[in-house]
């Protein structure tokens, strides 16, 4: 593992990069998802890293940070894309039109991820939800897993991993318009140990008990859930399925691709500069490059997404994704012998912004 700083010229000024390069050919080194213990929660990246004993980390995907369009609905702080932590399939992606962050480049989706397989190779992939709800009337597909937004007409599963935020936001907006009104046709059932134990017309809030799953439906999904009664048997299954790899993933985190095969994607924004974070893959999946730009005033212009893609290729990546930026961009590192990590870049907000997830690097002390 190596760390370095450097300056790079962008169209709107000089940017300063902080780069952590991880060699996964070293068997003692690994990467995994960092989180506060719930999808709907956040904490400073340094705290997430120290809690897990990580030696380095960068912040993760964009997330549901504000909710101005729907009065009375609170932000959940849940990430946009899929997540796998230590082999556990934690959450799936929201519909494309419900994401936060800059516009997706052509041909990309909220299901795009960077992940490490059980073969210890890092790669870009796409993770889709394959979930079902089975009742006496048959089996229906699930449209969500621990997501802050469900597809119109869908049913989503919320597990104890979701945490405590209200599930009401999941029925607001549409697949193409995040600001559209919340659905007026909703229903929620709680399934415990395979049987319905509770039902409500409006999605609820608070922790979900171990052994339970809450099913939230909107429109056609709500109408399906209304057919259930307390005591009915319901089976719920869910997993994330990779589009490109047959190798199972130990770790995965969302973000949109900016570099493939050493070439920037077509249609990348080349006008709007900002402080950004990214993760890239090199050396046939054996090397991971984690980047955060510095948010100090003298470097505040940052880079465009197009410039970010070229920079990631320059530092050695063949494939790369863009992560959350602005005040979220953070890179931390623990020096040999130190008790905890330190923040190496200057967050643009003047201090660490709490985030829901990050990419953690682990190695023996």
C-alpha positions in Angstrom: 0.0 0.0 0.0 1.3 3.4 -0.9 0.1 7.0 -0.5 1.1 10.1 -2.4 0.0 13.7 -3.0 0.2 15.6 -6.3 -1.1 18.6 -8.2 -2.8 18.4 -11.5 -3.9 21.2 -13.9 -7.6 21.4 -14.8 -9.5 23.7 -17.2 -10.5 25.9 -14.2 -7.3 25.8 -12.2 -5.0 23.6 -10.2 -6.4 20.6 -8.3 -4.6 18.7 -5.6 -5.0 14.9 -5.4 -4.6 12.4 -2.5 -4.0 8.9 -3.8 -4.0 5.6 -1.9 -2.8 2.6 -4.0 -3.6 -0.9 -2.7 -1.7 -4.0 -4.0 -4.1 -6.9 -3.5 -1.3 -9.4 -4.5 -0.3 -8.9 -0.9 -2.4 -11.6 0.8 -2.5 -9.7 4.1 -4.3 -6.8 2.5 -8.0 -6.6 1.8 -10.8 -4.2 1.2 -14.4 -4.0 2.5 -17.4 -1.8 3.0 -17.3 0.6 5.9 -20.7 1.6 7.4 -22.1 2.8 10.7 -24.0 -0.5 11.1 -27.2 0.5 9.3 -28.1 1.6 5.7 -30.0 4.6 7.0 -27.2 6.1 9.1 -24.0 8.1 8.7 -20.8 9.0 10.5 -17.4 10.7 9.7 -15.2 8.4 7.6 -12.4 8.5 10.1 -14.8 7.2 12.8 -16.0 4.4 10.4 -12.4 3.5 9.7 -11.2 3.4 13.3 -14.3 1.4 14.4 -13.3 -1.4 11.9 -9.5 -1.0 12.3 -9.0 0.0 8.7 -5.6 1.5 7.7 -7.0 3.7 5.0 -10.3 4.6 3.4 -12.1 6.8 0.9 -15.8 7.9 1.1 -18.4 6.0 -0.9 -21.4 6.5 -3.1 -23.8 9.4 -3.4 -26.7 9.3 -0.9 -30.1 10.7 0.1 -28.8 13.7 1.9 -31.7 16.2 1.6 -35.5 16.0 1.0 -36.8 19.4 0.0 -39.4 18.3 -2.5 -41.6 16.4 0.0 -42.4 18.4 3.1 -42.6 16.3 6.2 -40.4 13.6 4.7 -37.0 13.3 6.3 -33.7 12.3 4.6 -32.8 8.7 5.2 -29.0 9.1 4.4 -29.1 5.8 2.5 -26.8 5.4 -0.4 -28.0 5.4 -4.0 -26.4 2.1 -5.3 -26.0 -1.5 -4.3 -23.8 -2.5 -1.3 -22.2 -5.8 -0.3 -20.3 -6.0 3.0 -18.2 -9.0 4.0 -20.2 -11.1 1.5 -23.6 -9.9 2.9 -26.0 -8.4 0.3 -27.0 -5.3 2.2 -29.0 -3.2 -0.3 -30.0 -2.7 -3.9 -30.1 0.4 -6.2 -32.8 3.0 -6.4 -34.3 3.7 -9.9 -32.1 5.9 -12.1 -34.5 8.9 -11.8 -34.3 8.8 -8.0 -30.6 9.2 -7.6 -28.8 12.1 -6.1 -25.6 13.5 -7.7 -24.6 14.6 -11.2 -26.3 13.2 -14.2 -25.4 9.7 -15.1 -23.2 9.3 -18.2 -24.9 7.6 -21.2 -25.2 3.8 -20.8 -24.6 3.8 -17.0 -27.1 3.0 -14.2 -27.5 3.2 -10.5 -26.7 -0.6 -10.4 -23.1 0.0 -11.4 -20.5 -0.9 -8.8 -16.9 -1.5 -8.0 -16.3 -4.6 -6.0 -13.8 -7.2 -4.9 -14.7 -10.9 -5.6 -13.9 -13.9 -3.6 -11.0 -14.3 -6.0 -9.5 -11.1 -4.5 -9.7 -9.3 -7.9 -11.4 -5.9 -8.1 -13.6 -5.1 -11.1 -16.4 -2.9 -12.3 -19.7 -4.7 -12.6 -23.5 -4.2 -12.3 -25.6 -5.7 -9.5 -29.3 -6.2 -10.0 -31.8 -7.3 -7.3 -33.3 -10.8 -7.7 -35.9 -11.0 -5.0 -39.2 -12.7 -4.5 -42.2 -12.6 -2.2 -44.1 -15.9 -2.0 -47.7 -16.2 -0.7 -50.5 -18.8 -1.1 -51.4 -17.0 -4.3 -48.0 -17.4 -5.9 -44.6 -15.7 -6.2 -44.0 -12.1 -7.2 -40.8 -10.2 -7.8 -39.4 -7.7 -5.3 -38.6 -4.2 -6.5 -36.3 -3.1 -3.7 -34.1 -4.0 -0.9 -33.3 -1.4 1.8 -33.8 1.4 -0.7 -34.9 5.0 0.0 -36.9 4.9 -3.3 -39.0 2.0 -4.8 -40.1 1.7 -8.4 -43.6 2.7 -9.2 -46.0 -0.2 -8.5 -43.3 -2.2 -6.7 -42.8 -3.9 -3.4 -39.6 -3.4 -1.4 -38.2 -5.4 1.5 -36.6 -3.7 4.5 -34.5 -5.8 6.9 -32.9 -5.0 10.2 -29.9 -3.7 8.2 -32.1 -0.7 7.2 -31.9 0.9 10.6 -34.4 3.4 12.1 -35.3 6.0 9.4 -38.9 6.3 8.2 -39.7 4.1 5.2 -42.1 6.8 3.9 -39.6 8.2 1.4 -39.6 4.9 -0.4 -43.0 5.7 -1.9 -42.2 9.3 -3.0 -41.2 10.4 -6.5 -41.3 8.2 -9.6 -38.8 6.2 -11.6 -38.1 9.3 -13.7 -38.9 12.2 -11.4 -37.4 12.3 -7.9 -39.5 15.4 -7.1 -42.9 13.9 -8.0 -45.4 13.7 -5.2 -45.5 10.8 -2.7 -47.9 8.0 -3.6 -51.3 8.1 -2.1 -51.7 4.3 -2.5 -49.4 2.6 0.0 -49.4 -0.4 2.3 -46.9 -2.0 4.7 -46.8 -5.5 6.3 -44.4 -6.9 8.8 -43.4 -10.5 8.4 -41.8 -12.2 11.4 -40.4 -15.8 11.1 -42.4 -16.3 7.9 -45.8 -15.0 9.0 -47.6 -11.7 8.7 -47.8 -10.1 12.2 -48.8 -6.5 11.5 -50.1 -4.2 8.7 -50.5 -0.5 8.1 -51.7 1.9 5.4 -48.6 4.1 5.7 -44.9 3.1 5.8 -43.6 3.3 9.3 -40.4 4.1 11.2 -38.1 2.7 13.8 -35.9 -0.4 14.1 -36.9 -3.7 12.5 -36.5 -6.7 14.8 -34.2 -9.5 14.1 -36.1 -12.3 12.3 -38.4 -9.8 10.7 -38.8 -8.1 7.3 -41.0 -5.2 6.5 -42.7 -5.2 3.0 -43.6 -1.8 1.6 -45.8 -1.5 -1.5 -46.9 1.4 -3.6 -49.8 1.4 -6.2 -50.1 -2.2 -7.6 -47.6 -3.4 -4.9 -49.8 -1.9 -2.2 -52.9 -3.6 -3.7 -51.1 -6.9 -3.5 -50.0 -6.5 0.1 -53.6 -5.6 1.1 -54.6 -9.1 0.2 -52.6 -10.5 3.1 -53.9 -11.0 6.6 -52.3 -11.4 10.0 -51.1 -15.0 10.3 -50.6 -15.6 6.5 -47.4 -17.3 5.5 -45.0 -15.2 3.4 -41.6 -16.2 2.1 -39.1 -13.5 1.2 -35.9 -14.1 -0.6 -33.4 -11.6 -2.1 -29.9 -11.5 -3.5 -27.8 -9.3 -5.8 -26.9 -10.8 -9.1 -23.8 -9.7 -11.1 -24.1 -8.9 -14.8 -20.5 -9.5 -15.8 -18.8 -11.9 -13.3 -19.7 -15.3 -12.2 -17.4 -14.9 -9.2 -19.2 -14.0 -6.0 -18.5 -10.6 -4.4 -17.1 -10.1 -0.9 -17.4 -6.3 -1.2 -19.2 -3.9 -3.6 -20.1 -0.3 -3.5 -22.0 1.9 -5.9 -20.8 4.7 -8.2 -21.0 5.5 -11.9 -18.2 4.4 -14.4 -16.0 7.1 -15.9 -13.2 4.9 -17.3 -13.3 1.6 -19.1 -10.5 -0.2 -20.7 -8.3 2.8 -20.3 -10.7 5.1 -22.1 -13.0 7.8 -20.7 -16.7 7.0 -21.3 -18.5 8.9 -24.0 -20.6 11.9 -22.9 -18.7 12.7 -19.7 -19.3 16.2 -18.4 -16.4 18.4 -19.3 -17.7 21.7 -18.0 -18.6 21.5 -14.3 -15.6 21.3 -12.0 -15.9 20.1 -8.4 -14.0 18.4 -5.6 -14.4 14.7 -6.4 -13.5 11.1 -5.2 -13.0 8.1 -7.3 -11.9 4.4 -7.2 -10.0 2.7 -10.0 -8.8 -0.7 -11.0 -5.4 -1.7 -12.5 -3.0 -4.6 -12.8 -5.6 -7.1 -13.9 -7.8 -6.4 -10.9 -4.9 -6.7 -8.4 -4.4 -3.0 -7.8 -7.0 -0.6 -6.3 -6.5 3.2 -6.6 -8.5 5.4 -4.2 -8.5 9.1 -4.9 -9.9 12.2 -3.1 -9.3 15.7 -4.3 -8.3 18.4 -1.8 -11.0 20.9 -0.9 -8.7 23.7 0.4 -9.6 27.1 -0.9 -6.6 27.2 -3.3 -7.7 24.0 -4.9 -11.4 24.6 -4.7 -12.2 24.5 -8.5 -11.5 20.8 -8.6 -11.9 18.8 -11.8 -14.6 18.0 -14.3 -15.7 14.4 -14.5 -14.0 14.1 -17.9 -10.7 15.4 -16.3 -11.2 12.9 -13.4 -11.4 10.0 -15.9 -8.2 11.0 -17.6 -6.5 11.5 -14.2 -7.5 8.0 -13.0 -5.9 6.5 -16.2 -2.8 8.6 -15.5 -2.4 7.1 -12.0 -2.6 3.6 -13.3 -6.3 2.7 -13.5 -7.8 0.9 -16.5 -11.4 1.1 -15.1 -12.7 3.7 -12.6 -15.9 5.0 -11.0 -16.8 8.4 -9.7 -17.9 8.5 -6.0 -19.6 11.1 -4.0 -17.8 14.5 -4.1 -18.0 18.0 -2.7 -18.1 18.1 1.1 -18.2 14.2 1.2 -14.8 13.8 -0.5 -12.5 12.4 2.2 -9.4 10.2 2.3 -8.0 8.9 5.6 -4.8 7.0 6.4 -3.3 5.5 9.5 0.5 6.0 9.9 2.5 3.0 11.2 2.2 2.9 15.0 -0.6 5.4 15.2 -3.7 4.7 17.2 -6.1 5.9 14.5 -6.4 7.3 11.0 -6.0 11.0 10.1 -7.8 12.9 7.3 -5.2 13.6 4.6 -7.2 15.9 2.3 -9.0 19.1 3.4 -12.8 18.5 3.2 -14.4 21.4 1.3 -16.8 22.0 4.1 -14.0 22.7 6.6 -14.6 19.5 8.5 -15.5 15.8 7.7 -19.1 15.4 6.5 -20.7 12.3 7.9 -21.2 9.7 5.2 -23.2 6.4 5.1 -20.4 4.3 3.7 -16.8 4.1 2.5 -14.2 1.8 1.0 -12.0 0.5 3.8 -8.5 -0.9 3.4 -7.3 -3.5 5.9 -3.8 -4.8 6.7 -2.0 -6.2 9.8 -0.7 -3.5 12.1 
